[in-house]
Amino acid sequence: MIFENVWQMNALADSDPDTMRISIDTKATIKIGEYSRNGRSRSLEAIKALDHDMCFKEKLVPGGILEPVTGKSFIFFGTSYKTSDFIVDGLFLWWEERKHELCSLKQLVINVDNGPECSGRRTQFLHRLTGFADMTGLCIQIIYYPPYHSKYNSIERYWAGLEKSWNGYLLDTVDTVLKRAGNFFWKGIRTVTRLLDAPYEKGVKLCGDEKKHLEQRLERSPSLRWWDILIYPKTVNL
């Protein structure tokens, strides 16, 4: 039933000129250093790399947004933790990049998996998305994939291609990671990259009256309460 809803809502979004569908996900933390990533390069000589990474000093947390219909990709890297705030801050960055081309948009359908930072129960994630809806004036519909089926989310295929492209190189500086990602093409379109150098706190959530007020902003599907959520901006009275 969850999959049926995903396919139906995605098809409706892709056929509606006033709606855009995006796919969002994060990936495992990248340890910055001269470490082997079990990839291949086209160098005449093998690149020398360390075989363990116990003393890394820097890290980057990758987050990404893919527009499945156009193939445009937007990758944001954090230097702190993978949290709800990190994901939505990346969404805000994407909107700043794309809003001039999407000024006629009325609704945004967001495909996500049911991970701990963005699930239908994660109050901070939903709270931040209500703020995004109010700021942009867009109706936001969150469509979740079933548990353990994140591989069907469109951006997963993009991640696989990106990782294959850079695993044969040394990701030894933050700048190198940004350049490698920015030089990756998906469906013939170059990736846009941004750095989110901000601290994020784990475990932020809403309680009590704040949580009750949030639920009043959410229109949950009667049959798929945690898997299909609609958020209207305050400027829309329905």
C-alpha positions in Angstrom: 0.0 0.0 0.0 2.9 2.4 0.8 4.5 1.7 -2.6 1.3 2.1 -4.4 0.9 5.5 -2.8 4.5 6.5 -3.8 4.0 5.6 -7.4 0.7 7.3 -7.6 1.7 10.5 -6.0 5.0 10.7 -7.9 3.2 10.2 -11.2 0.7 12.9 -10.3 3.5 15.3 -9.4 5.5 14.7 -12.5 2.5 15.3 -14.8 1.4 18.5 -13.1 3.2 21.7 -14.4 2.6 23.5 -11.1 4.3 20.8 -9.1 7.9 19.7 -8.8 9.1 16.5 -7.2 12.5 16.3 -5.5 14.3 13.4 -3.9 16.3 14.0 -0.7 18.7 11.8 1.2 22.0 11.9 3.1 24.9 9.6 3.0 27.6 8.2 5.3 30.1 10.7 6.7 33.2 11.2 4.6 36.5 11.1 6.5 38.8 13.6 5.0 42.4 12.3 4.5 44.6 10.2 2.2 42.5 7.1 2.7 41.8 4.3 0.3 38.1 4.1 -0.8 38.4 0.9 -2.8 37.9 2.8 -6.1 39.7 2.9 -9.4 41.3 5.8 -11.3 42.8 6.2 -14.7 46.2 7.2 -13.5 49.3 5.5 -15.0 50.5 4.7 -11.5 48.4 3.5 -8.6 47.6 6.3 -6.1 49.2 5.7 -2.7 46.7 5.7 0.1 46.4 4.8 3.8 44.6 1.6 4.6 43.0 2.7 7.8 41.4 6.0 9.1 41.6 5.9 12.8 43.0 9.4 13.3 41.1 11.5 10.8 40.8 15.2 11.8 38.1 16.4 9.5 34.8 15.1 8.2 32.0 16.0 5.8 28.4 15.0 6.0 26.9 14.7 2.5 23.3 15.7 1.8 21.6 15.8 -1.6 18.6 16.9 -3.6 17.8 15.4 -7.0 15.2 16.6 -9.4 14.2 13.3 -11.0 12.5 14.7 -14.0 15.2 17.2 -15.1 18.2 15.3 -13.6 19.5 18.4 -11.8 21.4 17.7 -8.7 22.3 19.8 -5.6 24.7 18.5 -3.0 25.4 20.2 0.3 28.1 19.2 2.7 28.0 19.7 6.5 30.9 19.8 8.9 28.8 18.8 12.0 26.1 16.2 12.4 23.4 14.7 10.2 20.2 16.1 11.7 16.8 17.3 10.7 18.0 20.9 10.7 20.9 20.0 8.5 18.6 18.4 5.9 16.2 21.4 5.9 18.9 23.9 5.8 20.1 22.1 2.7 16.6 22.4 1.2 16.7 26.2 1.9 20.0 26.4 0.1 18.6 24.5 -2.9 15.6 26.9 -3.0 17.9 29.9 -3.0 19.6 28.4 -6.0 16.5 27.4 -7.9 13.7 29.9 -6.9 14.2 32.3 -9.8 13.5 29.5 -12.3 10.7 28.0 -10.2 8.8 31.2 -9.4 5.5 29.8 -10.9 5.7 26.6 -8.7 2.8 26.0 -6.4 3.6 22.6 -4.8 6.7 20.6 -3.9 6.5 16.9 -3.5 9.5 15.5 -1.5 10.5 11.9 -1.7 12.4 10.7 1.4 13.1 7.4 3.1 11.9 6.9 6.7 15.3 7.6 8.3 15.6 8.9 11.9 16.3 12.5 10.9 13.4 12.9 8.5 10.7 10.4 9.5 7.0 11.2 9.8 7.4 11.2 13.5 10.4 13.5 13.6 8.9 16.7 15.0 11.8 19.0 14.3 12.0 17.9 10.6 8.2 18.5 10.2 8.5 21.8 12.1 11.3 23.1 9.9 9.3 22.1 6.8 6.3 24.2 7.9 8.7 27.1 8.1 9.9 26.3 4.6 6.3 26.2 3.3 5.5 29.6 5.0 8.6 31.2 3.6 8.2 30.0 0.0 4.4 29.9 -0.2 4.5 26.4 -1.5 2.3 23.5 -0.5 4.7 20.7 0.7 3.8 17.0 0.3 6.1 14.5 1.9 6.0 11.1 0.4 7.9 8.3 2.2 9.3 5.1 0.9 8.7 2.0 3.0 11.2 0.9 5.7 14.4 -0.7 4.3 13.5 0.3 0.7 15.4 3.6 0.4 17.2 2.2 -2.6 14.1 3.0 -4.7 14.4 6.7 -3.9 15.7 8.4 -7.1 18.7 10.1 -5.5 20.2 6.7 -4.5 21.2 6.1 -8.1 22.8 9.5 -8.2 24.8 8.7 -5.0 26.1 5.5 -6.5 27.4 7.3 -9.5 29.0 10.0 -7.5 30.8 7.6 -5.2 32.0 5.5 -8.1 33.4 8.7 -9.7 35.4 9.8 -6.7 36.4 6.6 -4.9 39.5 6.3 -7.0 40.9 9.6 -5.7 42.2 11.0 -2.5 39.6 13.1 -0.8 42.2 14.7 1.4 40.8 18.2 1.8 37.3 19.7 2.0 38.0 21.7 -1.2 38.9 18.5 -3.0 35.5 16.9 -2.0 33.6 20.0 -3.2 35.5 20.1 -6.5 35.1 16.3 -7.1 31.3 16.5 -6.5 31.0 19.7 -8.5 32.7 18.1 -11.5 30.3 15.1 -11.5 27.7 15.1 -14.2 24.4 13.3 -13.9 22.3 12.9 -17.0 24.6 15.4 -18.7 24.1 18.1 -16.0 26.9 19.3 -13.7 26.3 19.0 -9.9 25.9 22.1 -7.9 27.6 22.0 -4.5 27.5 24.0 -1.4 29.2 23.9 2.1 27.1 24.1 5.2 29.7 25.0 7.8 27.4 25.3 10.8 27.1 23.4 14.1 24.0 21.1 14.5 22.7 19.7 17.8 21.4 16.2 17.9 18.1 15.2 19.5 16.2 18.5 19.0 12.4 17.9 19.2 9.1 19.5 19.9 7.1 18.7 23.1 3.9 19.6 24.7 2.0 22.6 23.2 4.6 23.1 20.5 4.0 19.5 19.3 0.2 20.0 19.4 0.5 23.2 17.4 2.7 21.4 14.8 0.1 18.6 14.3 -2.5 21.3 13.5 -0.4 22.3 10.6 -0.1 18.8 9.2 -2.6 17.1 7.0 -1.8 13.4 7.4 -3.2 10.8 5.0 -6.0 8.9 6.8 -4.7 5.5 5.6 -1.0 6.3 5.6 -0.6 8.6 8.5 3.2 8.4 8.7 3.9 8.0 5.0 2.0 10.8 3.3 1.9 14.3 4.9 0.7 17.6 3.4 1.7 21.0 4.7 0.0 24.2 3.5 1.7 27.5 3.9 0.0 30.0 6.3 -1.0 32.2 3.3 -3.3 29.4 2.0 -6.6 29.0 3.7 -8.1 25.6 3.0 
